[in-house]
Amino acid sequence: MINGFKQYLEEQSSVGYLVFGRFNPPTTGHEKLLDKLAKTSRGKDYFIFTSQSSDSKKNPLDYQTKVKFMRKMFPKHARNIIMDKSAKMWYDAVMHIYNKGFKNLVMVVGSDRVQRFENLLNEYNGKKAKHGMYKFDTIKVVSAGARDPDSDDVSGVSASKQRENAKKNDFRQFSMGLPKGTSDSLAKDLFNAVRKGMNLNENKSFAQHVMLAPVSETRESYVNGELYAIGSSVRLRESKEVGTVRHRGSNYLIVEFDGNKKRVWLDAVEEAQDPDIKDRKGSQPAAYHKGLSKSTKVKRDAQFKKQAKMADDDPKAYKAAPGDKSAKTKPSKHTLRFKQMYGEFNA
């Protein structure tokens, strides 16, 4: 029994786990690919290689620039992203694994590349070729459970679609194809690096692509923390689908819909309306009426409308609304603004 367990451990430790892709540019689809690789390895060594081709059409990022962005965009995989100028093609990456002494190989690829790599890897296993010779005891190709993020068509979140977004100077759509943890500054740097590699001018003004108008009340309320709190319910304006806010970005939200998370822009959503007074004129966010009776909700809404018409320098415009003190509701924007200007209000 003990010998069997030792043998099992030896076999597991002799497996090299591999991903080889173009990553030009890196996308949220690639993040799923790398996460699948890490999960498949079960804590064992895994290796991430990227191609080194560079051209203005399909490979705008040069090798070093690409690796730099990948390590920043995928921080939990950064130490596994290999920088090896001798590994230019997939078979070079495989030789890298073999020369490290691994006896078995597992390669993770997009679902539409499984058959291709099963054929290639087994065709050359144990045969001398220009790239050398590898001879693994076992070879397994695992699907990442998603389409190939390096595909040259523009369906889904693909590198091809991201290059097209950069070509059109559409930073709004480009940023939607990046992992949710990508900072705005890193997204902009990547966007311009792709454009530079495509021989296009740098974009120095992103405001028109990602920001709501400065006078937008929605934008102002969001910045002040009055809208879209984490855990609150929001509704997509177009499809009316209701989801839960899981992350607040500078100008976007990560919203969960039936277990699936999506990045959405502020102007694409609205707060879910309270069912008791949703038919009253104007917006009736559920967060502003949580835990209140219907009669109190009606009074609360009436005060909101009344305060909205008052002058900004009138303290009554910021008076606490019915329910602010008696229930765990979200304070109205009028109450919050009063506290910012005058401190706590005591009726």
C-alpha positions, -999 to +999 in steps of 0.1 A: +000+000+000+028+024+010+048+016-021+017+021-043+012+056-027+048+065-032+046+054-068+014+076-072+033+106-058+062+100-081+039+098-112+021+130-102+053+149-097+066+138-131+038+155-149+045+188-167+015+211-173+016+234-203-002+263-221+011+278-253-007+307-269-003+339-288-018+362-262-018+391-286-033+408-267-041+391-234-078+389-227-103+377-202-106+345-223-069+339-216-075+343-179-100+314-180-074+294-199-047+300-173-071+294-144-080+260-160-043+252-163-037+260-126-067+240-115-057+210-136-022+210-122-035+206-086-007+226-071+020+211-092+044+229-116+027+245-146+043+265-174+028+293-196+045+301-229+037+326-255+046+328-292+072+354-302+059+365-336+054+402-341+036+420-369+012+449-373-018+428-383-022+398-359+007+402-335+010+439-325+027+432-292+064+422-293+075+393-271+089+412-241+061+437-241+035+409-241+051+390-213+053+423-193+015+429-197+007+392-190+025+392-157+007+424-146-028+413-159-025+377-145-006+383-112-015+349-096+001+332-126+030+357-130+058+334-117+046+306-141+048+328-173+081+318-189+104+342-206+126+320-228+136+334-262+145+299-274+109+287-270+094+303-301+069+276-312+047+250-294+072+222-298+100+243-283+077+247-252+072+210-251+109+204-254+114+228-224+091+206-204+107+173-215+143+186-208+133+194-173+128+157-167+090+154-168+079+120-180+043+129-187+027+159-204-007+177-200-015+205-223-045+228-218-060+245-249-092+262-260-120+237-269-115+241-306-078+231-305-080+199-286-081+175-315-053+194-334-029+192-305-037+156-296-027+147-332+004+169-333+018+159-299+013+122-304+026+123-340+060+136-329+063+117-296+094+096-297+104+108-332+135+128-341+126+161-357+143+195-364+132+207-329+148+176-313+130+147-297+107+143-268+093+110-256+066+112-229+051+081-213+017+098-215+003+128-233-030+144-225-047+174-240-073+191-218-100+215-229-102+248-210-140+245-215-142+276-237-134+285-273-098+293-282-091+329-271-065+332-298-089+324-326-088+347-356-125+352-359-142+379-339-168+359-320-167+359-282-139+375-262-110+368-285-077+385-292-089+391-327-119+411-315-096+431-291-073+440-320-103+451-339-115+473-310-080+489-308-081+495-346-114+513-342-101+533-313-129+519-292-115+517-257-149+512-242-153+478-258-116+470-255-117+473-217-148+451-215-126+422-228-100+425-200-100+406-167-120+424-140-090+431-119-072+451-146-067+487-136-078+516-158-042+527-162-030+492-172-059+489-196-050+522-213-014+513-215-022+480-232-047+496-255-020+521-267+006+494-269-017+474-293-024+505-313+013+513-315+021+478-327-006+483-354+012+515-365-017+536-352-016+568-332-016+568-294-050+576-279-044+605-254-081+611-245-102+583-231-130+604-216-154+602-245-152+564-244-156+556-208-170+585-188-205+597-183-210+634-188-196+654-159-231+669-153-246+634-150-265+630-117-260+593-120-222+597-122-221+622-093-242+599-071-221+569-080-188+587-071-204+599-038-212+563-029-250+567-032-255+543-060-248+506-067-234+494-034-218+460-034-246+435-028-274+457-041-297+448-070-295+464-104-314+459-136-300+461-172-318+489-190-320+470-223-329+434-213-344+442-178-323+414-164-318+418-126-285+410-110-264+416-079-234+440-077-202+422-068-176+449-076-175+486-082-150+500-108-143+536-116-169+536-143-183+501-145-198+473-123-192+436-121-227+422-118-237+386-111-266+371-130-276+336-121-241+327-111-225+344-142-205+376-137-206+404-163-188+438-166-214+465-173-211+503-178-229+526-154-252+540-180-263+505-190-279+497-156-304+512-131-311+503-095-338+476-092-371+493-083-390+487-051-420+465-059-444+483-036-440+518-053-424+510-086-455+525-104-450+559-088-435+585-111-397+587-112-370+563-099-379+541-069-346+523-060-352+493-037-321+502-016-338+535-005-369+517+008-356+484+023-374+473+054-402+499+054-439+497+053-456+507+020-471+538+036-437+550+048-422+543+014-449+565-002-441+593+023-403+588+017-408+591-021-429+623-017-402+639+004-375+630-021-395+647-049-401+678-027-364+681-017-353+678-053-371+711-061-355+730-032-325+754-035-291+739-028-285+763+001-318+754+019-311+731+048-346+716+044-334+702+011-312+678+031-336+668+059-336+631+068-364+612+049-390+591+066-374+558+075-338+570+076-338+567+114-362+539+121-351+513+096-319+500+080-325+517+048-299+533+025-298+570+034-311+592+006-287+614-014-303+644+003-294+631+038-259+622+028-253+656+012-266+674+043-242+654+065-213+664+042-222+701+045-235+705+080-227+674+100-253+651+117-288+664+115-311+663+145-348+669+139 
